[in-house]
Amino acid sequence: MLKLNNLHIIIAEDDNDDADVIVEIFNKNPDFTKISLVANGEELLNYLKDTSHENPDIILTDINMPILDGIEALQQILTNNDLKYIPCFVYSTSINPAYKEKCDMLGVKGYLIKPYSLEAFEEIPKKIIKIIEQQ
């Protein structure tokens, strides 16, 4: 069972403005003490393969990113015996039901719609904690 404090989250986000906002939001939440940021799915996989640091407690990824998108990265993560135990979450501006269905099939814990307001962004860490608590 994941301890719900002192959490390390890695966030894959290619948009610099969204990345700044989401990192700031997680930094404000006392449950998260380490926030790592990568710019795409390939960087996410490289981070997870790097044995010089511990794996994160939670993965949050955007879907539409260059080089390797979030779903492609999650396919590799959630079929890897060393990584599939990490709760993975997607957040995206896309409400495409095919994306959500694919994420559900992969075992993603939550599909969150990327908000348009700062106040709504502040709900993302809370939603992630709530979903994990319910598991």
PLY file of the C-alpha trace (Angstrom):
ply
format ascii 1.0
element vertex 135
property float x
property float y
property float z
element edge 134
property int vertex1
property int vertex2
end_header
0.00 0.00 0.00
1.27 3.41 -0.95
1.93 5.79 1.93
0.02 8.97 1.17
2.56 11.51 2.32
6.12 12.30 1.34
5.23 11.25 -2.22
7.45 11.51 -5.27
5.59 12.18 -8.52
7.02 12.35 -12.00
5.08 14.45 -14.49
5.43 14.17 -18.27
4.28 17.45 -19.86
5.55 19.05 -23.05
3.81 22.43 -22.71
6.06 24.75 -20.68
3.21 26.87 -19.31
1.19 23.83 -18.20
4.36 22.29 -16.76
5.07 25.40 -14.68
1.51 25.44 -13.34
1.27 21.73 -12.54
4.67 21.65 -10.80
3.70 24.69 -8.73
0.39 23.05 -7.76
2.08 19.83 -6.64
4.73 21.80 -4.74
1.91 23.47 -2.75
0.37 20.13 -1.78
1.95 18.79 1.44
1.47 15.14 0.38
4.01 15.58 -2.43
7.59 16.28 -1.41
9.42 15.52 -4.66
8.26 16.55 -8.12
10.21 15.46 -11.18
9.40 16.80 -14.64
10.09 15.40 -18.09
9.00 16.74 -21.47
7.72 13.62 -23.24
7.17 9.87 -23.02
10.69 9.02 -24.11
12.17 11.15 -21.32
9.74 9.49 -18.90
10.93 6.01 -19.89
14.57 7.09 -19.72
14.00 8.50 -16.23
12.40 5.25 -15.07
15.21 3.14 -16.58
17.89 5.24 -14.85
18.94 3.26 -11.79
20.73 6.21 -10.16
17.51 7.22 -8.38
14.47 5.53 -6.90
11.31 5.10 -8.91
8.55 7.63 -8.25
5.47 6.78 -6.21
3.12 8.15 -8.90
3.30 8.87 -12.63
1.21 11.64 -14.22
1.43 12.08 -17.97
-0.11 14.16 -20.67
-1.19 12.22 -23.75
-0.30 14.39 -26.73
3.47 14.92 -26.62
6.21 14.82 -29.23
8.64 11.91 -29.75
6.66 9.42 -27.65
3.15 10.19 -26.42
1.79 9.38 -22.99
-0.19 6.31 -24.01
2.80 4.78 -25.81
4.94 5.37 -22.73
2.28 3.89 -20.45
2.06 0.78 -22.63
5.73 0.14 -21.89
5.50 1.09 -18.20
2.40 -0.96 -17.40
3.77 -4.10 -19.06
7.13 -3.85 -17.28
7.26 -6.06 -14.16
9.49 -3.56 -12.33
7.26 -0.56 -13.07
3.66 -1.75 -13.40
3.05 -1.37 -9.66
3.45 2.45 -9.89
0.01 4.12 -10.00
-0.28 5.92 -13.34
-2.55 8.83 -14.14
-3.27 10.64 -17.39
-4.32 14.24 -17.74
-5.19 15.67 -21.10
-7.25 18.29 -22.86
-8.65 15.47 -25.00
-12.03 14.04 -24.10
-11.66 11.42 -26.84
-13.41 8.29 -25.48
-10.93 6.08 -27.39
-8.07 7.52 -25.31
-9.91 6.87 -22.06
-10.80 3.34 -23.15
-7.16 2.62 -24.04
-6.02 4.00 -20.67
-8.59 1.86 -18.85
-7.40 -1.24 -20.73
-3.81 -0.48 -19.75
-4.70 -0.15 -16.08
-4.34 3.60 -15.69
-5.74 4.61 -12.28
-7.32 7.87 -13.42
-8.04 9.85 -16.57
-8.22 13.52 -15.64
-9.27 16.31 -17.99
-6.70 19.10 -18.07
-8.40 22.14 -16.62
-8.48 25.67 -17.96
-8.40 27.52 -14.64
-5.76 27.67 -11.93
-8.34 26.76 -9.31
-9.25 23.59 -11.20
-5.56 22.68 -11.60
-5.31 22.75 -7.80
-7.78 19.85 -7.66
-5.48 17.46 -9.57
-3.26 16.40 -6.62
-6.36 16.03 -4.44
-8.08 13.85 -7.07
-5.01 11.63 -7.38
-4.80 11.13 -3.61
-8.53 10.40 -3.42
-8.33 7.77 -6.19
-5.37 6.07 -4.52
-7.16 6.05 -1.16
-10.14 4.31 -2.75
-8.02 1.51 -4.23
0 1
1 2
2 3
3 4
4 5
5 6
6 7
7 8
8 9
9 10
10 11
11 12
12 13
13 14
14 15
15 16
16 17
17 18
18 19
19 20
20 21
21 22
22 23
23 24
24 25
25 26
26 27
27 28
28 29
29 30
30 31
31 32
32 33
33 34
34 35
35 36
36 37
37 38
38 39
39 40
40 41
41 42
42 43
43 44
44 45
45 46
46 47
47 48
48 49
49 50
50 51
51 52
52 53
53 54
54 55
55 56
56 57
57 58
58 59
59 60
60 61
61 62
62 63
63 64
64 65
65 66
66 67
67 68
68 69
69 70
70 71
71 72
72 73
73 74
74 75
75 76
76 77
77 78
78 79
79 80
80 81
81 82
82 83
83 84
84 85
85 86
86 87
87 88
88 89
89 90
90 91
91 92
92 93
93 94
94 95
95 96
96 97
97 98
98 99
99 100
100 101
101 102
102 103
103 104
104 105
105 106
106 107
107 108
108 109
109 110
110 111
111 112
112 113
113 114
114 115
115 116
116 117
117 118
118 119
119 120
120 121
121 122
122 123
123 124
124 125
125 126
126 127
127 128
128 129
129 130
130 131
131 132
132 133
133 134
